[in-house]
Amino acid sequence: MGIILLFVLFILFFLGAPIFVVKQQTSVIIERFGKFNSSRNAGINFKVPFIDKIAGKVNLKIQQLDVMIETKTKDNVFVHLKVSVQYQVVQTAVYDAFYKLQNPYEQITSYVFDVVRAEVPKLRLDDVFERKDDIAIAVKSELQEAMQSYGHSIVKALVTDIDPDEQVKQAMNRINSAEREKVAAEYEAEAERIKIVAKAKAEAESKQLQGKGIADQRREIARGLEESVKVLNGVNINSQEASSLIVVTQHYDTLSSIGASSRSNLILLPNNPSAASDMLTNTITSFVASQKVSDQLNDKQSE
């Protein structure tokens, strides 16, 4: 009895037990006499000893294949692209995935190369960076159509890296740096222009206020002189004598104010003892000449 039991166990061990377990997200292919019989999913399964055998296992999990591609852009720049393709076997198409396709990795890689080398040469380098999502969509669309008949579904296609030549990257960095310096220079020039305009406006307002102050000052001086002449006329001093007296008085007042400061750099010319007398004589002569001109004009108008 023991010999028979050992014989049965020996046959079951070497020729296959009727009970087997399939793991989650896995499908097992059962062949009978070398021909496809069925596919078994996760859980406990049975097969006929000596007749059925496990031909292989198919992974139903989402898998990822990274493909590195070197191609040329429209502006003749060689660039390396990394395309990541996420795919999985359709559970209802395990037969096609196992028997129709020998190596899915090579098949997917071939299609990715074909699509990328057809799309990227249409774009300039800058456009490749901006339109990488369009490239990924084109890859997924082409793969989905091609791999569907082989029992594979394309979940996602991503362009995860774009790496141009090192010299090209340095040139792009220099261009970017030059653009930023240009913008910075424009902002600095604009700031300087604003400063100049503001300074000019401030100086204009200052000159305007200064001119107004001088005008007001001269107006008040004229009023003061007018009042002084009226007062002197009230004590029988005529206008010429009053004007001469005011000129001499202002001359000495100016000399007195200059002498009061030890740090004054003002020089008043002429500045000699006879200066007041000369100034008075010149003033009287000017008044006389002015009076004669005025009398002549009045005579001509009366004629």
QUIHU-V206317 format. One line per field, one symbol per residue. phi: phi as a letter, one per 20 degrees, with the letter a starting at -180 (. if undefined). psi: psi as a letter, one per 30 degrees, with the letter a starting at -180 (. if undefined). burial: b if it has 9 or more other ideal C-beta (glycine too) atoms within 8 Angstrom, else e. Layout:
phi = ???
psi = ???
burial = ???
This chain:
phi = .ffffffffffffedoefdbddfflccdeddclndgdadddgpeccbefmdebeercceeffdccedecdbdefemdebdddddddbbeffecfgffeeecfcfffffgfffgffffeeffedfgfffffdffffffffffffgffeffdmddefbcceebccfffffffffffffffffffffffffffffffffffffffffffffffffffffffffffffffffffffffdmdfffffffffffffffffffffffdedfdfdddfccgefffffffffffffffffffffffffffff
psi = eeeeeeeeeeeeeffklfklkklkhkkkkkkjhgkkelkkakaklkljkfekljflkkkglklkkkkkkklkleghkkkkkjkkkkllkkefheeeeeffkejfeeeeeeeeeeeeffeeffkleefeefgfeeeeeeeeeeeeeefefggkkjekkkjfkjjlleeeeeeeeeeeeeeeeeeeeeeeeeeeeeeeeeeeeeeeeeeeeeeeeeeeeeeeeeeeeeeeeeeeffhhkleeeeeeeeeeeeeeeeeeeeffkfgkgkkjklilegeeeeeeeeeeeeeeeeeeeeeeeeeeee.
burial = eeeeeeeeeebbeeebeeebebeeebbbbbbbeeebeebeeeeebebebeebebeeebebeeeebbbebebebeeebbbbbbbbbbbbbbeebbbbbbeebeebeebbbebbbbbbbebbbebebebbeebbeebbbbbbebbbebbeebbbbbeebebeebebeeebbeebeeeeeeeeeeeeeeeeeeeeeeeeeeeeeeeeeeeeeeeeeeeeeeeeeeeebeebbeebbeeeeeebbbbbbbbbeebbebbeebeeeeeeeeeeeeeeeebbebbbeebbeebbeeeeeeeeeeeeeee
